[in-house]
Amino acid sequence: QHHHHHHHPASLEEVRTLWIGDLQFWVDESYLNSCFAHTGELVSIKIIRNKITGLPEGYGFVEFVSHAAAERILQTYNGTPMPGTEQMFRLNWASFGAGERHNDPGPDHSIFVGDLAPDVTDYLLQETFRAHYPSVRGAKVVTDPNTGRSKGYGFVKFSDETERNRAMTEMNGVYCSTRAMRISAATPKKTTGFQQQYAVPKGLIPLL
């Protein structure tokens, strides 16, 4: 059933699969099964492995019986310790960024969000905006690759430019978790290495 993964769910309500990341090399399906099976709502687990070496790539997908079940798991487990480890569960909706990275049809209307409280997750950031702007397509909190901790800023992606422009003014200074957010334009990352270096810092200049 994996060859038609280009089917984009018509709505978020259809999405029942969570992406799970930051997995240690020893984590396998049976370990994850032991984490979620007791919910009684688990359908399948797939850890993505390197086609050549067969070693896990550090992420996978966990499918549940319904969107509501997946949402409950996301809320309950994301950011909590994985049993028997020091590692935190890192979960997100699987629909976010699935295949969009390579062939995004439209331009990316993103904003840069700074001053985020340390406990803000991708999901919380996304929902904070999606409550007001239905065109929010996802959110990403930038984390330190070594510690997995939030660097205190992130991006929110919209499919509608007018909503994105409204969000830049309307959501600036609005609280997400315990801190007021600071919003500025996200510089689209071009592939030229030179611009890439400036993609984030530009947004960090204090707004005058």
Stockholm file with secondary structure:
# STOCKHOLM 1.0

chainA/1-208         QHHHHHHHPASLEEVRTLWIGDLQFWVDESYLNSCFAHTGELVSIKIIRNKITGLPEGYGFVEFVSHAAAERILQTYNGTPMPGTEQMFRLNWASFGAGERHNDPGPDHSIFVGDLAPDVTDYLLQETFRAHYPSVRGAKVVTDPNTGRSKGYGFVKFSDETERNRAMTEMNGVYCSTRAMRISAATPKKTTGFQQQYAVPKGLIPLL
#=GR chainA/1-208 SS CGGGTTCCCSSGGGCCEEEEESCCTTCCHHHHHHHHGGGSCEEEEEEEECTTTCCEEEEEEEEESSHHHHHHHHHHHTTSBCTTSSCBCEEEETTTTTTTTTCCSSCCEEEEEESCCTTCCHHHHHHHHHTTCTTEEEEEEEECTTTCCEEEEEEEEESCHHHHHHHHHHSTTCEETTEECEEEECCCCCSSHHHHHHTTHHHHSCCC
#=GC SS_cons         CGGGTTCCCSSGGGCCEEEEESCCTTCCHHHHHHHHGGGSCEEEEEEEECTTTCCEEEEEEEEESSHHHHHHHHHHHTTSBCTTSSCBCEEEETTTTTTTTTCCSSCCEEEEEESCCTTCCHHHHHHHHHTTCTTEEEEEEEECTTTCCEEEEEEEEESCHHHHHHHHHHSTTCEETTEECEEEECCCCCSSHHHHHHTTHHHHSCCC
//
